[in-house]
Amino acid sequence: MEVHAVETPAAVMAPLCAKTGRQVIGLLQACASISAFHARLTLGSADHLQFADNSFDKVYSINCIYFWPAPARGLSELYRVVKRGGLVAITVRDKERPPYDAFRPEKLTNSLIEAGFSSVAINRNDVPSHPLICAVGTT
Ligand SMILES: C[S@@+](CC[C@H](N)C(=O)[O-])C[C@H]1O[C@@H](n2cnc3c(N)ncnc32)[C@H](O)[C@@H]1O
């Protein structure tokens, strides 16, 4: 299985590789490719992924979607590269102020459905000091 992560720090990827023993591919916005553990990091933008259709089982993006130049296009790209029956998790801050308020649960759900996802589950971490929403779409 491959896991694709958009903008994932090495501190997250390294233990993930060690735990799963699987290949992990990360997309960085401003970093050259590196080879460490089983990770392969690739420079790119969420709205134009250089991966073939149906390449990954799971994709996740943490606190990034606000910065994508074209969020709808980015979600369509994530849908394209994940195998049918796979998962895409988009995590955002759970706050009612810019830029976070552009991706409230209803908007995230509708955007994922419009991108082609068959179902979306909204999860909250319920941590008052750092509230997060994670929308998990099934392809
Ligand atoms: C707030 S940081 C989050 C970083 C990390 N995921 C975390 O949670 O600590 C937002 C990230 O979005 C990334 N980003 C900006 N434009 C992007 C794009 N077009 N595609 C993918 N990532 C992008 C930036 O490189 C930046 O690191």
The ligand as an SDF file (V2000), in Angstrom:
LIG
                    3D

 27 29  0  0  0  0  0  0  0  0999 V2000
    0.1340   26.0850    7.6400 C   0  0  0  0  0  0  0  0  0  0  0  0
    1.2650   25.1500    6.6320 S   0  0  0  0  0  0  0  0  0  0  0  0
    0.8590   23.5080    7.1530 C   0  0  0  0  0  0  0  0  0  0  0  0
    2.0770   22.6080    7.1180 C   0  0  0  0  0  0  0  0  0  0  0  0
    1.8930   21.2090    7.7700 C   0  0  0  0  0  0  0  0  0  0  0  0
    0.9440   20.4140    7.0350 N   0  0  0  0  0  0  0  0  0  0  0  0
    1.4650   21.3360    9.1820 C   0  0  0  0  0  0  0  0  0  0  0  0
    0.2980   21.0980    9.5030 O   0  0  0  0  0  0  0  0  0  0  0  0
    2.3120   21.7140    9.9980 O   0  0  0  0  0  0  0  0  0  0  0  0
    0.5050   25.3300    5.0410 C   0  0  0  0  0  0  0  0  0  0  0  0
    1.2920   24.6520    3.9370 C   0  0  0  0  0  0  0  0  0  0  0  0
    0.5720   24.7240    2.7010 O   0  0  0  0  0  0  0  0  0  0  0  0
    1.5240   24.5340    1.6850 C   0  0  0  0  0  0  0  0  0  0  0  0
    1.0260   24.9140    0.3690 N   0  0  0  0  0  0  0  0  0  0  0  0
    0.9370   26.1660   -0.1340 C   0  0  0  0  0  0  0  0  0  0  0  0
    0.4920   26.1240   -1.3920 N   0  0  0  0  0  0  0  0  0  0  0  0
    0.3110   24.8060   -1.7060 C   0  0  0  0  0  0  0  0  0  0  0  0
   -0.1150   24.1230   -2.8750 C   0  0  0  0  0  0  0  0  0  0  0  0
   -0.4250   24.8040   -3.9940 N   0  0  0  0  0  0  0  0  0  0  0  0
   -0.1700   22.7740   -2.8570 N   0  0  0  0  0  0  0  0  0  0  0  0
    0.1840   22.0870   -1.7350 C   0  0  0  0  0  0  0  0  0  0  0  0
    0.5870   22.6800   -0.5920 N   0  0  0  0  0  0  0  0  0  0  0  0
    0.6520   24.0320   -0.5830 C   0  0  0  0  0  0  0  0  0  0  0  0
    2.6980   25.4110    2.1290 C   0  0  0  0  0  0  0  0  0  0  0  0
    3.8880   24.8950    1.6130 O   0  0  0  0  0  0  0  0  0  0  0  0
    2.6290   25.2920    3.6680 C   0  0  0  0  0  0  0  0  0  0  0  0
    3.6510   24.4780    4.1560 O   0  0  0  0  0  0  0  0  0  0  0  0
  1  2  1  0
  2  3  1  0
  2 10  1  0
  3  4  1  0
  4  5  1  0
  5  6  1  0
  5  7  1  0
  7  8  2  0
  7  9  1  0
 10 11  1  0
 11 12  1  0
 11 26  1  0
 12 13  1  0
 13 14  1  0
 13 24  1  0
 14 15  1  0
 14 23  1  0
 15 16  2  0
 16 17  1  0
 17 18  1  0
 17 23  2  0
 18 19  1  0
 18 20  2  0
 20 21  1  0
 21 22  2  0
 22 23  1  0
 24 25  1  0
 24 26  1  0
 26 27  1  0
M  CHG  2   2   1   9  -1
M  END
$$$$
